[in-house]
């Protein structure tokens, strides 16, 4: 089995990012540390890609931004646009360049990321999503490549730099708001459950129900691939039940806007027949009819914090992995009403 950058880091007693920067002769690494790393390389017979290292020296102020694999969502979801704007604001101030990577699937994104790593075109990556068993994250971790995660780490949490909201608390508070309006038949609607924020918001929803002694059918929790221009049989079935919910907590504004459209098609009034709370406080939440009550996750600040952590770890490679929680708040609009 070939010697990896992580093997060198373990022997030298430093982080993998320190080894990577030593290979590039990065000025942020002390002479003593560089000597220790190079001794470990000699002992293990590790041979760095010096061509890539030379290129990296020329492009050492570039940060890659990775959007989730999707044929549409990454381009239509304003959460990602706001996060990228936050990253750019911080990078501009610190005189770093950023470049965006996305693709229709994980394989396409992984190919692009590997190309950037091999050519030394970036110091590290900011990943704007967090999901279970993600091959892109696994690649960065196994290769010792510096990355910052926007979202909670699925594994290796102690070694992962991440910026997130407290999505369990946000889901709990949003559900409690619906309960305070008198609702007891509250459903939860989300997209891809492998995305960790959706699971955490569901956990908060279930926690609020339990705290208030409220029991709902298991199939009140619906996962659906539901976006503009498409119907969702699962959502339609939920709203067609004899015991249909009087309120729904929805994992994001795009999904909630689709739910509002479905309600109109089915002759249901929002909020008269169904109250809706969603997340992100995006442009969608303000343009729907009625406008959506939505939890603002401060996506701009998430981007700023992610870029700040990335730059701090580029310039101080021996920093411990940090975890930053960005606060959220609810914006109340016309999509919710007290239960009659």
TORKOL-4160 file (C-alpha; in steps of 0.2 Angstrom, whole numbers, padded with zeros to 4 digits, m for minus):
340
<pt num="1" X="0000" Y="0000" Z="0000"/>
<pt num="2" X="0007" Y="0017" Z="m0005"/>
<pt num="3" X="0012" Y="0029" Z="0009"/>
<pt num="4" X="0000" Y="0043" Z="0011"/>
<pt num="5" X="0001" Y="0061" Z="0017"/>
<pt num="6" X="m0008" Y="0056" Z="0032"/>
<pt num="7" X="0005" Y="0043" Z="0036"/>
<pt num="8" X="0018" Y="0056" Z="0036"/>
<pt num="9" X="0008" Y="0068" Z="0047"/>
<pt num="10" X="0006" Y="0054" Z="0060"/>
<pt num="11" X="0024" Y="0050" Z="0061"/>
<pt num="12" X="0029" Y="0069" Z="0061"/>
<pt num="13" X="0016" Y="0073" Z="0074"/>
<pt num="14" X="0008" Y="0087" Z="0064"/>
<pt num="15" X="m0008" Y="0089" Z="0054"/>
<pt num="16" X="m0010" Y="0083" Z="0036"/>
<pt num="17" X="m0012" Y="0101" Z="0031"/>
<pt num="18" X="0005" Y="0105" Z="0038"/>
<pt num="19" X="0013" Y="0091" Z="0028"/>
<pt num="20" X="0004" Y="0098" Z="0012"/>
<pt num="21" X="0010" Y="0115" Z="0016"/>
<pt num="22" X="0028" Y="0109" Z="0019"/>
<pt num="23" X="0028" Y="0101" Z="0002"/>
<pt num="24" X="0023" Y="0118" Z="m0005"/>
<pt num="25" X="0037" Y="0126" Z="0005"/>
<pt num="26" X="0023" Y="0137" Z="0012"/>
<pt num="27" X="0030" Y="0152" Z="0022"/>
<pt num="28" X="0018" Y="0149" Z="0036"/>
<pt num="29" X="0027" Y="0134" Z="0042"/>
<pt num="30" X="0042" Y="0136" Z="0053"/>
<pt num="31" X="0059" Y="0129" Z="0048"/>
<pt num="32" X="0059" Y="0117" Z="0062"/>
<pt num="33" X="0042" Y="0110" Z="0058"/>
<pt num="34" X="0047" Y="0108" Z="0039"/>
<pt num="35" X="0063" Y="0099" Z="0044"/>
<pt num="36" X="0053" Y="0087" Z="0055"/>
<pt num="37" X="0041" Y="0083" Z="0041"/>
<pt num="38" X="0054" Y="0081" Z="0028"/>
<pt num="39" X="0063" Y="0068" Z="0040"/>
<pt num="40" X="0046" Y="0059" Z="0041"/>
<pt num="41" X="0045" Y="0059" Z="0022"/>
<pt num="42" X="0063" Y="0052" Z="0021"/>
<pt num="43" X="0059" Y="0038" Z="0033"/>
<pt num="44" X="0043" Y="0033" Z="0025"/>
<pt num="45" X="0049" Y="0035" Z="0007"/>
<pt num="46" X="0035" Y="0048" Z="0003"/>
<pt num="47" X="0037" Y="0057" Z="m0013"/>
<pt num="48" X="0027" Y="0073" Z="m0015"/>
<pt num="49" X="0021" Y="0080" Z="m0032"/>
<pt num="50" X="0033" Y="0094" Z="m0033"/>
<pt num="51" X="0026" Y="0100" Z="m0050"/>
<pt num="52" X="0009" Y="0102" Z="m0041"/>
<pt num="53" X="0018" Y="0110" Z="m0026"/>
<pt num="54" X="0026" Y="0123" Z="m0037"/>
<pt num="55" X="0010" Y="0127" Z="m0045"/>
<pt num="56" X="0002" Y="0129" Z="m0028"/>
<pt num="57" X="0015" Y="0141" Z="m0023"/>
<pt num="58" X="0009" Y="0152" Z="m0037"/>
<pt num="59" X="m0010" Y="0149" Z="m0033"/>
<pt num="60" X="m0009" Y="0148" Z="m0014"/>
<pt num="61" X="m0022" Y="0161" Z="m0011"/>
<pt num="62" X="m0036" Y="0152" Z="m0020"/>
<pt num="63" X="m0051" Y="0143" Z="m0011"/>
<pt num="64" X="m0062" Y="0131" Z="m0019"/>
<pt num="65" X="m0081" Y="0131" Z="m0015"/>
<pt num="66" X="m0091" Y="0115" Z="m0018"/>
<pt num="67" X="m0110" Y="0116" Z="m0021"/>
<pt num="68" X="m0120" Y="0100" Z="m0019"/>
<pt num="69" X="m0123" Y="0088" Z="m0034"/>
<pt num="70" X="m0138" Y="0093" Z="m0043"/>
<pt num="71" X="m0145" Y="0097" Z="m0060"/>
<pt num="72" X="m0155" Y="0111" Z="m0053"/>
<pt num="73" X="m0155" Y="0115" Z="m0035"/>
<pt num="74" X="m0138" Y="0122" Z="m0033"/>
<pt num="75" X="m0142" Y="0135" Z="m0046"/>
<pt num="76" X="m0160" Y="0140" Z="m0040"/>
<pt num="77" X="m0158" Y="0139" Z="m0021"/>
<pt num="78" X="m0153" Y="0156" Z="m0014"/>
<pt num="79" X="m0146" Y="0149" Z="0002"/>
<pt num="80" X="m0130" Y="0144" Z="m0008"/>
<pt num="81" X="m0130" Y="0161" Z="m0017"/>
<pt num="82" X="m0130" Y="0170" Z="m0001"/>
<pt num="83" X="m0117" Y="0159" Z="0007"/>
<pt num="84" X="m0106" Y="0161" Z="m0008"/>
<pt num="85" X="m0108" Y="0180" Z="m0006"/>
<pt num="86" X="m0102" Y="0179" Z="0012"/>
<pt num="87" X="m0087" Y="0169" Z="0007"/>
<pt num="88" X="m0083" Y="0182" Z="m0007"/>
<pt num="89" X="m0084" Y="0196" Z="0005"/>
<pt num="90" X="m0072" Y="0188" Z="0017"/>
<pt num="91" X="m0060" Y="0183" Z="0003"/>
<pt num="92" X="m0060" Y="0200" Z="m0005"/>
<pt num="93" X="m0055" Y="0208" Z="0012"/>
<pt num="94" X="m0041" Y="0195" Z="0014"/>
<pt num="95" X="m0036" Y="0196" Z="m0004"/>
<pt num="96" X="m0040" Y="0178" Z="m0008"/>
<pt num="97" X="m0048" Y="0171" Z="m0024"/>
<pt num="98" X="m0062" Y="0159" Z="m0024"/>
<pt num="99" X="m0069" Y="0147" Z="m0037"/>
<pt num="100" X="m0085" Y="0137" Z="m0038"/>
<pt num="101" X="m0086" Y="0118" Z="m0041"/>
<pt num="102" X="m0102" Y="0109" Z="m0044"/>
<pt num="103" X="m0109" Y="0095" Z="m0055"/>
<pt num="104" X="m0124" Y="0084" Z="m0059"/>
<pt num="105" X="m0118" Y="0070" Z="m0047"/>
<pt num="106" X="m0104" Y="0067" Z="m0034"/>
<pt num="107" X="m0093" Y="0058" Z="m0047"/>
<pt num="108" X="m0092" Y="0074" Z="m0058"/>
<pt num="109" X="m0088" Y="0085" Z="m0042"/>
<pt num="110" X="m0075" Y="0073" Z="m0036"/>
<pt num="111" X="m0066" Y="0073" Z="m0053"/>
<pt num="112" X="m0065" Y="0092" Z="m0053"/>
<pt num="113" X="m0059" Y="0092" Z="m0035"/>
<pt num="114" X="m0046" Y="0079" Z="m0039"/>
<pt num="115" X="m0040" Y="0089" Z="m0054"/>
<pt num="116" X="m0038" Y="0105" Z="m0043"/>
<pt num="117" X="m0029" Y="0096" Z="m0030"/>
<pt num="118" X="m0017" Y="0087" Z="m0042"/>
<pt num="119" X="m0013" Y="0104" Z="m0051"/>
<pt num="120" X="m0010" Y="0113" Z="m0035"/>
<pt num="121" X="m0024" Y="0126" Z="m0039"/>
<pt num="122" X="m0031" Y="0128" Z="m0022"/>
<pt num="123" X="m0026" Y="0129" Z="m0003"/>
<pt num="124" X="m0042" Y="0121" Z="0002"/>
<pt num="125" X="m0061" Y="0119" Z="0000"/>
<pt num="126" X="m0077" Y="0125" Z="0008"/>
<pt num="127" X="m0091" Y="0112" Z="0006"/>
<pt num="128" X="m0108" Y="0121" Z="0006"/>
<pt num="129" X="m0118" Y="0105" Z="0012"/>
<pt num="130" X="m0116" Y="0090" Z="0023"/>
<pt num="131" X="m0123" Y="0073" Z="0020"/>
<pt num="132" X="m0121" Y="0055" Z="0025"/>
<pt num="133" X="m0106" Y="0045" Z="0018"/>
<pt num="134" X="m0101" Y="0059" Z="0005"/>
<pt num="135" X="m0087" Y="0053" Z="m0006"/>
<pt num="136" X="m0080" Y="0071" Z="m0009"/>
<pt num="137" X="m0078" Y="0073" Z="0010"/>
<pt num="138" X="m0071" Y="0056" Z="0012"/>
<pt num="139" X="m0058" Y="0060" Z="m0001"/>
<pt num="140" X="m0053" Y="0076" Z="0007"/>
<pt num="141" X="m0052" Y="0068" Z="0024"/>
<pt num="142" X="m0042" Y="0053" Z="0018"/>
<pt num="143" X="m0030" Y="0063" Z="0008"/>
<pt num="144" X="m0027" Y="0076" Z="0022"/>
<pt num="145" X="m0034" Y="0090" Z="0011"/>
<pt num="146" X="m0039" Y="0106" Z="0021"/>
<pt num="147" X="m0058" Y="0108" Z="0020"/>
<pt num="148" X="m0072" Y="0118" Z="0030"/>
<pt num="149" X="m0089" Y="0111" Z="0030"/>
<pt num="150" X="m0105" Y="0121" Z="0031"/>
<pt num="151" X="m0116" Y="0109" Z="0041"/>
<pt num="152" X="m0113" Y="0096" Z="0054"/>
<pt num="153" X="m0099" Y="0083" Z="0051"/>
<pt num="154" X="m0106" Y="0066" Z="0049"/>
<pt num="155" X="m0090" Y="0057" Z="0055"/>
<pt num="156" X="m0073" Y="0063" Z="0061"/>
<pt num="157" X="m0081" Y="0077" Z="0070"/>
<pt num="158" X="m0066" Y="0081" Z="0081"/>
<pt num="159" X="m0055" Y="0083" Z="0065"/>
<pt num="160" X="m0067" Y="0093" Z="0055"/>
<pt num="161" X="m0069" Y="0112" Z="0054"/>
<pt num="162" X="m0087" Y="0116" Z="0052"/>
<pt num="163" X="m0099" Y="0130" Z="0053"/>
<pt num="164" X="m0117" Y="0127" Z="0056"/>
<pt num="165" X="m0134" Y="0132" Z="0064"/>
<pt num="166" X="m0141" Y="0123" Z="0079"/>
<pt num="167" X="m0154" Y="0114" Z="0067"/>
<pt num="168" X="m0161" Y="0104" Z="0081"/>
<pt num="169" X="m0165" Y="0119" Z="0091"/>
<pt num="170" X="m0172" Y="0128" Z="0076"/>
<pt num="171" X="m0184" Y="0114" Z="0072"/>
<pt num="172" X="m0189" Y="0113" Z="0090"/>
<pt num="173" X="m0193" Y="0132" Z="0090"/>
<pt num="174" X="m0202" Y="0132" Z="0074"/>
<pt num="175" X="m0213" Y="0117" Z="0079"/>
<pt num="176" X="m0216" Y="0125" Z="0096"/>
<pt num="177" X="m0222" Y="0141" Z="0087"/>
<pt num="178" X="m0236" Y="0130" Z="0078"/>
<pt num="179" X="m0240" Y="0122" Z="0094"/>
<pt num="180" X="m0243" Y="0139" Z="0102"/>
<pt num="181" X="m0255" Y="0143" Z="0088"/>
<pt num="182" X="m0266" Y="0128" Z="0094"/>
<pt num="183" X="m0260" Y="0116" Z="0081"/>
<pt num="184" X="m0258" Y="0098" Z="0086"/>
<pt num="185" X="m0259" Y="0089" Z="0069"/>
<pt num="186" X="m0242" Y="0095" Z="0063"/>
<pt num="187" X="m0232" Y="0086" Z="0049"/>
<pt num="188" X="m0214" Y="0087" Z="0043"/>
<pt num="189" X="m0210" Y="0088" Z="0025"/>
<pt num="190" X="m0192" Y="0088" Z="0019"/>
<pt num="191" X="m0181" Y="0084" Z="0003"/>
<pt num="192" X="m0166" Y="0072" Z="0004"/>
<pt num="193" X="m0165" Y="0065" Z="0021"/>
<pt num="194" X="m0146" Y="0061" Z="0019"/>
<pt num="195" X="m0143" Y="0080" Z="0021"/>
<pt num="196" X="m0139" Y="0082" Z="0039"/>
<pt num="197" X="m0149" Y="0098" Z="0042"/>
<pt num="198" X="m0165" Y="0090" Z="0036"/>
<pt num="199" X="m0163" Y="0076" Z="0049"/>
<pt num="200" X="m0158" Y="0088" Z="0063"/>
<pt num="201" X="m0173" Y="0099" Z="0059"/>
<pt num="202" X="m0184" Y="0083" Z="0060"/>
<pt num="203" X="m0176" Y="0079" Z="0077"/>
<pt num="204" X="m0181" Y="0096" Z="0084"/>
<pt num="205" X="m0199" Y="0094" Z="0077"/>
<pt num="206" X="m0200" Y="0077" Z="0086"/>
<pt num="207" X="m0193" Y="0084" Z="0102"/>
<pt num="208" X="m0206" Y="0098" Z="0102"/>
<pt num="209" X="m0220" Y="0086" Z="0100"/>
<pt num="210" X="m0214" Y="0074" Z="0113"/>
<pt num="211" X="m0211" Y="0089" Z="0125"/>
<pt num="212" X="m0229" Y="0094" Z="0123"/>
<pt num="213" X="m0236" Y="0076" Z="0124"/>
<pt num="214" X="m0242" Y="0076" Z="0106"/>
<pt num="215" X="m0242" Y="0060" Z="0096"/>
<pt num="216" X="m0244" Y="0060" Z="0077"/>
<pt num="217" X="m0244" Y="0046" Z="0064"/>
<pt num="218" X="m0227" Y="0040" Z="0058"/>
<pt num="219" X="m0231" Y="0044" Z="0040"/>
<pt num="220" X="m0234" Y="0063" Z="0045"/>
<pt num="221" X="m0215" Y="0064" Z="0041"/>
<pt num="222" X="m0213" Y="0064" Z="0022"/>
<pt num="223" X="m0198" Y="0064" Z="0012"/>
<pt num="224" X="m0201" Y="0069" Z="m0006"/>
<pt num="225" X="m0191" Y="0075" Z="m0022"/>
<pt num="226" X="m0202" Y="0090" Z="m0024"/>
<pt num="227" X="m0197" Y="0106" Z="m0033"/>
<pt num="228" X="m0204" Y="0119" Z="m0045"/>
<pt num="229" X="m0213" Y="0111" Z="m0060"/>
<pt num="230" X="m0215" Y="0094" Z="m0053"/>
<pt num="231" X="m0229" Y="0086" Z="m0043"/>
<pt num="232" X="m0226" Y="0076" Z="m0027"/>
<pt num="233" X="m0238" Y="0061" Z="m0025"/>
<pt num="234" X="m0231" Y="0059" Z="m0007"/>
<pt num="235" X="m0236" Y="0077" Z="m0002"/>
<pt num="236" X="m0253" Y="0076" Z="m0011"/>
<pt num="237" X="m0256" Y="0060" Z="m0001"/>
<pt num="238" X="m0252" Y="0069" Z="0015"/>
<pt num="239" X="m0265" Y="0083" Z="0011"/>
<pt num="240" X="m0278" Y="0070" Z="0005"/>
<pt num="241" X="m0279" Y="0060" Z="0022"/>
<pt num="242" X="m0295" Y="0060" Z="0032"/>
<pt num="243" X="m0284" Y="0066" Z="0046"/>
<pt num="244" X="m0274" Y="0078" Z="0036"/>
<pt num="245" X="m0262" Y="0089" Z="0046"/>
<pt num="246" X="m0267" Y="0107" Z="0050"/>
<pt num="247" X="m0249" Y="0113" Z="0050"/>
<pt num="248" X="m0233" Y="0108" Z="0041"/>
<pt num="249" X="m0215" Y="0111" Z="0045"/>
<pt num="250" X="m0205" Y="0111" Z="0029"/>
<pt num="251" X="m0186" Y="0109" Z="0028"/>
<pt num="252" X="m0183" Y="0124" Z="0016"/>
<pt num="253" X="m0192" Y="0138" Z="0007"/>
<pt num="254" X="m0192" Y="0130" Z="m0011"/>
<pt num="255" X="m0201" Y="0115" Z="m0005"/>
<pt num="256" X="m0213" Y="0126" Z="0005"/>
<pt num="257" X="m0217" Y="0136" Z="m0010"/>
<pt num="258" X="m0221" Y="0120" Z="m0020"/>
<pt num="259" X="m0232" Y="0115" Z="m0006"/>
<pt num="260" X="m0242" Y="0131" Z="m0007"/>
<pt num="261" X="m0245" Y="0128" Z="m0025"/>
<pt num="262" X="m0251" Y="0111" Z="m0022"/>
<pt num="263" X="m0263" Y="0118" Z="m0009"/>
<pt num="264" X="m0270" Y="0130" Z="m0022"/>
<pt num="265" X="m0272" Y="0116" Z="m0034"/>
<pt num="266" X="m0281" Y="0105" Z="m0021"/>
<pt num="267" X="m0293" Y="0119" Z="m0015"/>
<pt num="268" X="m0284" Y="0121" Z="0002"/>
<pt num="269" X="m0281" Y="0139" Z="0009"/>
<pt num="270" X="m0265" Y="0144" Z="0017"/>
<pt num="271" X="m0266" Y="0148" Z="0032"/>
<pt num="272" X="m0285" Y="0145" Z="0033"/>
<pt num="273" X="m0284" Y="0126" Z="0030"/>
<pt num="274" X="m0265" Y="0123" Z="0032"/>
<pt num="275" X="m0252" Y="0133" Z="0042"/>
<pt num="276" X="m0234" Y="0132" Z="0035"/>
<pt num="277" X="m0217" Y="0136" Z="0043"/>
<pt num="278" X="m0201" Y="0134" Z="0032"/>
<pt num="279" X="m0182" Y="0138" Z="0033"/>
<pt num="280" X="m0169" Y="0149" Z="0025"/>
<pt num="281" X="m0180" Y="0165" Z="0024"/>
<pt num="282" X="m0175" Y="0166" Z="0005"/>
<pt num="283" X="m0182" Y="0176" Z="m0009"/>
<pt num="284" X="m0195" Y="0162" Z="m0011"/>
<pt num="285" X="m0202" Y="0165" Z="0006"/>
<pt num="286" X="m0206" Y="0183" Z="0002"/>
<pt num="287" X="m0213" Y="0180" Z="m0016"/>
<pt num="288" X="m0225" Y="0166" Z="m0012"/>
<pt num="289" X="m0244" Y="0170" Z="m0009"/>
<pt num="290" X="m0245" Y="0171" Z="0005"/>
<pt num="291" X="m0228" Y="0175" Z="0011"/>
<pt num="292" X="m0220" Y="0162" Z="0021"/>
<pt num="293" X="m0216" Y="0162" Z="0040"/>
<pt num="294" X="m0198" Y="0156" Z="0039"/>
<pt num="295" X="m0183" Y="0153" Z="0050"/>
<pt num="296" X="m0168" Y="0164" Z="0044"/>
<pt num="297" X="m0152" Y="0153" Z="0046"/>
<pt num="298" X="m0141" Y="0168" Z="0042"/>
<pt num="299" X="m0134" Y="0160" Z="0026"/>
<pt num="300" X="m0123" Y="0176" Z="0022"/>
<pt num="301" X="m0115" Y="0174" Z="0040"/>
<pt num="302" X="m0112" Y="0156" Z="0037"/>
<pt num="303" X="m0102" Y="0160" Z="0022"/>
<pt num="304" X="m0092" Y="0173" Z="0030"/>
<pt num="305" X="m0088" Y="0162" Z="0045"/>
<pt num="306" X="m0083" Y="0147" Z="0034"/>
<pt num="307" X="m0071" Y="0158" Z="0024"/>
<pt num="308" X="m0064" Y="0166" Z="0040"/>
<pt num="309" X="m0060" Y="0149" Z="0047"/>
<pt num="310" X="m0053" Y="0143" Z="0031"/>
<pt num="311" X="m0041" Y="0158" Z="0030"/>
<pt num="312" X="m0036" Y="0156" Z="0048"/>
<pt num="313" X="m0032" Y="0138" Z="0045"/>
<pt num="314" X="m0022" Y="0141" Z="0029"/>
<pt num="315" X="m0012" Y="0154" Z="0038"/>
<pt num="316" X="m0010" Y="0145" Z="0055"/>
<pt num="317" X="m0010" Y="0127" Z="0049"/>
<pt num="318" X="m0008" Y="0120" Z="0067"/>
<pt num="319" X="m0024" Y="0127" Z="0073"/>
<pt num="320" X="m0036" Y="0114" Z="0081"/>
<pt num="321" X="m0052" Y="0110" Z="0071"/>
<pt num="322" X="m0065" Y="0123" Z="0076"/>
<pt num="323" X="m0084" Y="0122" Z="0076"/>
<pt num="324" X="m0094" Y="0138" Z="0074"/>
<pt num="325" X="m0113" Y="0139" Z="0077"/>
<pt num="326" X="m0122" Y="0154" Z="0069"/>
<pt num="327" X="m0138" Y="0160" Z="0077"/>
<pt num="328" X="m0155" Y="0159" Z="0068"/>
<pt num="329" X="m0171" Y="0168" Z="0070"/>
<pt num="330" X="m0189" Y="0166" Z="0064"/>
<pt num="331" X="m0197" Y="0179" Z="0053"/>
<pt num="332" X="m0216" Y="0178" Z="0055"/>
<pt num="333" X="m0227" Y="0181" Z="0039"/>
<pt num="334" X="m0244" Y="0177" Z="0033"/>
<pt num="335" X="m0243" Y="0158" Z="0031"/>
<pt num="336" X="m0247" Y="0154" Z="0049"/>
<pt num="337" X="m0264" Y="0157" Z="0058"/>
<pt num="338" X="m0271" Y="0151" Z="0075"/>
<pt num="339" X="m0281" Y="0135" Z="0074"/>
<pt num="340" X="m0300" Y="0138" Z="0072"/>
